[in-house]
């Protein structure tokens, strides 16, 4: 699935899960002084399995924003808080 859920995670969350994730992304975005989009991409890039985040834009400004995610390193608690927001429950 798309790391930004086609805008649902950063623009207008449509359900409780999306609202939780959007809030977690916004919190970390404020802490790092970047956009929630950058945090969402940084979250994917900081995953232990090292997936590659594919962005589906051709807009230069959005490509530049996406590239900025490589400069953000989330702490383990920050990364985990986004995971918990998505799952709705902590891992056992």
C-alpha positions as CSV (number, residue, x, y, z in Angstrom):
1,X,0.0,0.0,0.0
2,X,1.1,3.6,-0.5
3,X,3.0,5.1,2.4
4,X,0.9,8.2,2.3
5,X,-2.4,6.4,1.7
6,X,-3.2,8.8,-1.2
7,X,-3.4,11.7,1.2
8,X,-5.6,10.1,3.8
9,X,-2.7,10.0,6.4
10,X,-1.7,13.6,5.9
11,X,-4.7,15.5,4.5
12,X,-8.1,14.3,5.7
13,X,-8.3,11.1,7.8
14,X,-11.6,9.3,7.1
15,X,-11.8,6.9,10.1
16,X,-10.5,6.4,13.6
17,X,-7.4,4.6,12.5
18,X,-6.5,7.3,10.0
19,X,-7.1,10.0,12.6
20,X,-4.8,8.3,15.1
21,X,-2.1,7.9,12.5
22,X,-2.5,11.5,11.3
23,X,-2.2,12.7,14.9
24,X,1.0,10.7,15.5
25,X,2.5,11.9,12.3
26,X,1.6,15.5,13.1
27,X,3.1,15.2,16.6
28,X,6.4,13.9,15.2
29,X,6.3,16.5,12.4
30,X,6.1,19.3,14.9
31,X,9.0,17.8,17.0
32,X,11.2,17.6,13.9
33,X,10.1,20.8,12.2
34,X,8.9,19.0,9.1
35,X,5.7,18.1,7.4
36,X,3.6,14.9,8.3
37,X,4.4,13.7,4.7
38,X,8.1,13.7,5.5
39,X,7.5,11.8,8.8
40,X,5.4,9.2,7.0
41,X,8.1,8.6,4.5
42,X,10.8,8.6,7.2
43,X,8.8,6.0,9.1
44,X,8.8,3.7,6.1
45,X,12.5,4.4,5.5
46,X,13.4,3.7,9.2
47,X,11.7,0.3,9.2
48,X,14.0,-2.5,10.2
49,X,13.5,-4.3,6.9
50,X,14.6,-1.2,4.9
51,X,11.8,-1.1,2.4
52,X,11.9,1.5,-0.4
53,X,9.2,4.1,-0.3
54,X,7.9,4.6,-3.9
55,X,6.3,7.9,-4.4
56,X,3.8,8.4,-7.2
57,X,4.2,12.1,-8.0
58,X,5.8,14.0,-10.8
59,X,5.4,17.3,-9.0
60,X,8.9,18.8,-8.4
61,X,7.9,20.3,-5.0
62,X,6.5,16.9,-3.8
63,X,9.6,15.1,-5.0
64,X,11.8,17.6,-3.1
65,X,9.7,17.1,0.0
66,X,10.0,13.3,-0.3
67,X,13.7,13.6,-0.6
68,X,13.9,15.5,2.7
69,X,12.6,12.3,4.5
70,X,16.1,10.9,4.1
71,X,17.3,13.6,6.5
72,X,14.9,12.5,9.3
73,X,15.8,9.8,11.8
74,X,13.0,8.8,14.1
75,X,13.7,7.6,17.6
76,X,12.5,4.1,18.4
77,X,9.7,5.6,20.6
78,X,8.6,7.9,17.8
79,X,8.6,5.1,15.3
80,X,6.8,2.8,17.6
81,X,4.1,5.4,18.4
82,X,3.2,5.6,14.8
83,X,3.0,1.8,14.6
84,X,0.8,1.7,17.6
85,X,-1.4,4.4,16.2
86,X,-1.9,2.3,13.0
87,X,-2.5,-1.0,14.8
88,X,-4.7,0.5,17.5
89,X,-2.9,-1.6,20.2
90,X,0.6,-2.0,21.4
91,X,2.6,-5.0,20.3
92,X,2.8,-7.8,22.9
